[in-house]
Amino acid sequence: MFSTQDTIVAIATPPGRGGLGVIRISGPECQKVSGLILEQAHELQPRHATLTRVRGIDSVIATFFVAPQSYTGEDVVEISAHGSPVVLQAIVQAAQVAGARLAEPGEFTLRAFLHGRIDLVQAEAVGDIIDAVTPLQARTAFDQLEGTLTRRIREIDAALFDLVARLESSLDFPDEDYHFIEPSELSEKIRGLKVSIDELRNDATDGRMVREGAQVTIVGQPNTGKSSLFNALAGTDRAIVTDHPGTTRDLVTEVTEIEGLAVTLVDTAGVRNSTDVIEREGVSRAHGAVTVADLLLVTLDQSSPLTREDYEVLAMTQGRPRKILLTKCDCGAAWLKSTIVINEEALSVSALTGAGLGELRKEIAQALTNHTKLRDIPAISNLRHIALLEKASSGLMQAERAATNSAAEEFVISDLQQAQAALEEITGARSSEDLLQHIFERFCIGK
């Protein structure tokens, strides 16, 4: 784990050119380091933007933030310079020569956590905001950064603490047979806490889908309109569209937003028997993409007679989450929906006219989250949090069973403490060094 006694420096803005770039210096020697590189006669005044120069490099604006009122909770100097990568890197190197160490990925946010500026849920939300590719992802992460999930967890944890304290107080007076809580009340309170936790867990499916996104794979025989549909849903001409069968020979992917969800669309090679080595490899990859997709869009060209390959595609995708699409509905129907003997509803679409695409987007969201559109921000979206809530729920279930069966207080306390430990691990009240390193190492440098 990183040393928190060092003064660290890094570029805090994204890589590339821009009008401005920010260098952050954090730690006990930040004033000393900035004083050595700035043409500044006096120390920087707290929370006062000072126009000055970095010696021999650039005109800058420097701001000093006094601990604990800074991002990291320690003394911080932020230097705003022109956004040339060469200029910014030169300032970082000057700060290193002056005694600062280059920050590791996530080290600024780690220090914010260690200094109590944010808890672990909020720290993870910082990374999620940076990685967000849809407005709903950003809103969900920002909601967690604001502490909404933390407050709900702490309310449950406080009630758990009260139960454990009352049970432990009962153990302190064994001879008097004195109980600070009656068994019937104990069972009821444990049941209520489990309900609160399970309400959070109910958000888990939608939350994970919002945070992690989904893979939607388009599959069908050649010339059923897969690539045209891919381009229409992605809103860009990523896939080549021609009348020649077998144009797509590899997987083509594009991340797009569908009803608030980050969806990775995958266009595949047309499924058919071929003697072409390259096309056969493309078909093999299409089979692989089918097995890992969260949802399949199976295309059948309704303007042409059904073929053996169409039925092979239907058989290949049987039992997988899928939507049957009757494409090219603008060209007239060569067969009826009732021709296909399947249990699912088939949706008619046209990539050319856009007919049915709005309904398709809603059906994709419905298939992935059981909602046609996510209106509410999911309270929980992180897989680590979900696993710990399941552990807490299991502990409460065991505690309720023990209390109902009039087990000794020691057994109930043990189960309640298991649940309490899981909740505290979510917020970081209990955390191992390995866990912190695993969480923060995925951050970018400068955050």
N, C-alpha and C positions, 0 to 999 in steps of 0.2 A: 504494500500500500504506500501511496505517496507520503512524503514528509509534509506536514502542515506548517513547519517552521520556516521553510524557504519562502523567498519572495519570487513569484512566478510572473511570466509575461507571455502573451500570445496575441495574435490578431483575432479580434472578437467578431469581425464581420466576415461574410462569405468570401470564398476565393473569387478572384476575377477583378476586372476594372470597374470603377464606379466613381461617383462624385466625391464620396467620403469613405474613409476606412477608419476603424477604431482599434487602437491597441490598448489592452487592459493589463495593468501591472497591479498585482495583489500580494499583500504580505507585509510583515513588520518593517521592511526596508524600502517600501515603495516610494516614500518621499525622498529618501537618500538617492535611490536609483534615478528617479525623475530629475532630481536636482543636478545630477552629473551629466544628463544628456540635454537638458533644456537651457536655453539662454535666459535664465530667470534669476534675478538678483536675490529675490526673497522666496521663502517657501510658499507653496500654493495655499490659498485660503480655502477652507472647507466649503464645498458646494458653490464655488465661485468659478465660472468659466473664464479662463485666462488666455488671452491671445499672446502667443509667444512663438519661439522657434526651437526645433530640435537642431542642435549644432551641425551645420554643414549639410542638412538634409531637406527640411521643409518647414514652412509656416504651419503652425498647429494651434488647436485650442485644447488646453489641458484643464481637467477638473479633478479635484481631490475629494473623495468621499471618506468620511471618518467612520471607523468601526463603532458600533455594529450596523450603522445605517448605510450599508453598501450591499452590492449583490452577493458578495461572498461572506459578509459579516465581519470582515477585517478591513484594515486601511487599504484603499484602492485609489489608484490614479488612472484615469482614462484619457487617452490622447487621441483627438480626432484630427486626422491628416487627410491629404488628398488621396483618393482611392487607387493609386497606382500600386500594383503588387511589389514593384521594385522599391518604392518609397517605404511602404509598410514593412517590408522585410528588413530594410536598412535600419528602421527605428527599432525593430525587435532585436536585431543584432547589436545595436548600440546599447540597449538595455541589458543584454546578456553580458556585454563587456563591463558594464557598470555594476554587475553583481547579481542580476536576476537569472533565474533558471527558466528554460522554455517549459511552458505548462504541458502536461499530458492531456490526452482527450478526456473531457469531462471534469477536469480538476477544479475549475472555478465553481461548478455546480456542486461538486463533492464538498468543497469547503463551505459552501452555503448550507449544506445539510449538516456538516459536522459542527458548525457554529450556531445551529438552531434557527437559521433564517427560514428554512423550509424543511418539511419532513420528506420521507422517502417517496411517498405517493406523489408529492409535488415535484420532486426531483425527476422522477420518471416522466411526469407530464411535460417537463421542459423538453426532454428528448422527443416526446410524441408531437409537440407543437412544431419543432424543427422539421420532423419527418412528414408532417401532414401534407396530403396532396388534395384533399377535398375540404370544403368549408365545415362539414359535419365533423370530420376528424379534428380539425382545429378547435371547434367549439367544445367537443368532448374533452380534449386535452386541457383547454383553458379552464373549463369548469373544474377539473381536478386540480389544476394549478391554483385556483381560487380557494381550494380547501373544502369543497362540498363533500367529496367522498371521505376526506379525513374527519370532518365533523360527525358524519354518520357512524363511522367506525369508532370514534372516541366516545360517542354516546352509548354505544353497546358495550364498549370496554369499561366505561365507568359503572354501568349497571352490573356488569360481571364482577368488578372489583368489590362493589357493595355486597353482593351475595357471598363472595368468598370471605370477606371480612366478618360478616354476621355468622357464617358457619364456623370460622376459626374462633370467634368469641365464644360460641357455644362449647367448643372443645376446651376452653380455658376454665370452664366451671363444670367438670364432669360429676363431681360429688353432689352438687346442688340439682343436677338434672335440669339445668336451665337452658332454654332454647331461645335464641334471638330471632328465629324465624321458624314458623310452623311448617311441617312437611307438605301440607296441601298448598300453602302459599309459595313454598319453594318450587314445587313442580310447575305451578302456574307461571311463575316469573321466568323459569328456565324455558318453558314453552314459548313465552312471549319473545324472549331474546332469539330463540331459534327462528321464529317467524320473521323477525327483523333481518336476520342474516340471510334467510332464504329469499326475502324480497330483493336484496341486493344481487343474489345469485341468479335470480330470474332475468336480470338485465344482461347476464353474461354472454348469451348467444349473440344478441344484437351488438353488444359492446365489442366483442372480439371481431365481429364482422366489420364494424366501423373502423376499428384500430388497425386490423391486419389486412382488410380487403379480402377479395375472393377472386378465384380464377374461373372464368367462363370460357369454355372451349366450343368453337363452332365446328361441327363435323357433318359430313355428308359425302355423297359420291361427287365426281367432278361435274362442274357446270350446273350446280344447283343453287348458285348465288351466294356461296359462303363468303367470298372475298368482298363482294358488293355489300353484303350485310355487315361484315366486319368494318368496312370503311364508314358505313352509315352510322353505326353505333359509336365508333371511335371519333367521328367528326373530322376525319382526315383521310387522304388517299394513301394509306400505308401499304395496302396489299395491291398487287397488280391484278387488274381485271381485264380478261380477254375472252373471246368466244372459243379459244382453243383449250380443250380439256387438258388438265394436268399442269396448268400454269404455276400453281402454288406447289412447291416441292419441299418446303421446309416450314417450320413453325414461325409464324409472324405474330408478334405480340405488341400490344399497346395498352397503357394504363389510362383509363378514362373514368369519368364519374357517372354513375347511374343511380338516380334517386338518392344522392348523398353518399353512396358507397364507392370506395375506390375499387374498381374492377379491372383486373388484368384480362383483356380479351385475347384469345388465342385463335388464329386462323390456321387451319390444318390442310395438308394435302388431301385431294379427293380420294376417298377409299375405293379402290378397285384393284383388280389383278393387272400387273404390268410387267413387261419384260425389260423396261428401262431401269437400270440399276439405281440411278439417282431418285427416280420417282418411287421405286420400291422402298428406299430408305425413308423418303418422306412419308409414305403410308405407314411404315413401322413407327415413326415418331408420332404420327397422328394417333395410333393405337395407344402409345404411351401417355399422350396428353389426355386421352379419355379417362384413363385410370386415376389421374390425380386431380381432375377438375372438380370444383365445387358444384358446378352446374354445366350441363351440356345443352347446346342449341343444335338440334338435329334438323338439317335442312332437306326438304323434299320438294323438287321442282314440280309444281302443280300444272305447269303449262305443257309438260311432256309426259308421256306414259311412264308409269312406274317400271323400274327394272329390277333385275335380280340383285344388283348392288344396293339399291334402296332398301330392300328387305334385309340384306346382310348388315347394313348400318343399323337398322332398327333392332336386329337381333344382338348386335355387338353392344349396343347401349342399353339393352334391357336390364332393369334392376338398378340403373344409375339415376341420380337426380337429373331430369332432362325436361326440355320443352320441345315439342314437335312443331316445327315451323313449315308452313306451306308457302314456299317462296314464289316470286314472280306472279303474284295474284292480279297484277295489272294486265297480264297477257292472255287472260282467259283460262278456264279450267279444262284440262284434258281428262280429269277424273274427279270424283267426289270424295269429301272427307270420310264418308262411310266406307270407302274402299279399304282403308287401313283398319285392321282389327286390333285396336289398342285401347287401353283403359283411360289414357290421358286425353285431354282436350287438345286439339290442334289449332294453332293460330295462323291466320293468313297474313302475310306481310309482303311488302314491295320495297326493296331498297331504292328503286328508281323514283317512285312517287312519294315514298315515306309512309304509305298506308300501313297501319298496324304497328308502327315502330313505337309510338307513344304507349300503347297497350303492352307491347313487348317489354319495355323498360319497367313498367309497373310489375309485370309478371316475374321478371328477373329478380327485382327487389323482394317480391312476395315469396319466391322460392328460396331465397337466401336468408331471409329474416322473419318470415311469416307476417310481414307488413308490406303494403304497397308503397309506403313512404314513411321513413323514420321521422316522426314529428318531435319526439322528446329526446333529449340528450341522455344516452345510457349512463347510468351512474358508475358502472364498472366495465373496463375494457381490457385490462391487463391480465394475461394468463397467470402470472405469479400471484396476483391478488385473488383470482378465481380459485386457484388451488388451495390457498390459505383459508379462504372463506369456507370451502368444502371441509377442510380440516377442523375449523372452528365449529361448523354445524355438526360434524360427527361427534366432537367432544360434548356438545350440548345434548345431543341425542342420548349419549351414554349417561350423562349426568341426570337427565330426566328419568331414564329407566331406573337408575340407582335410587333416585329420590322417591319414585313411585313405589319401588319395592322396599322402602324403608331401610335402605342400606346405611351403614355408618357414615357419619359426616366426612370422614377421611376420604372415602371413595368418591363421594360427590365433589369434594374440593379438588381432588386430583383431576377429575374430568373437566371441571370448570377452568382449572388452571391451564389445561391443554388448550382449551378454546381461547383463553385469554392470551396465551403465548402466540397463537396463530395470528390474532388480531394485531398484537404489538409488532409482529414481524412485518405486517403489511405497511405500517406507518414508519417502521425503522426504529421504534423504541427498543426492539431487540434486533440486532443484525450482526452477521459475521463479516469479517474482513473479506472473505471469498465472495460473499453475496454482493458487497459494495463494489468490489473490483469488477464483477461480472456485469453489474448494472451500468457503471460509469464508463467502462472501456468502449462501449458502443457509441458514446457521444463523439461529436467532432471536436477537434482542437479549437480552443477559443471559447468553449462553452462548458 
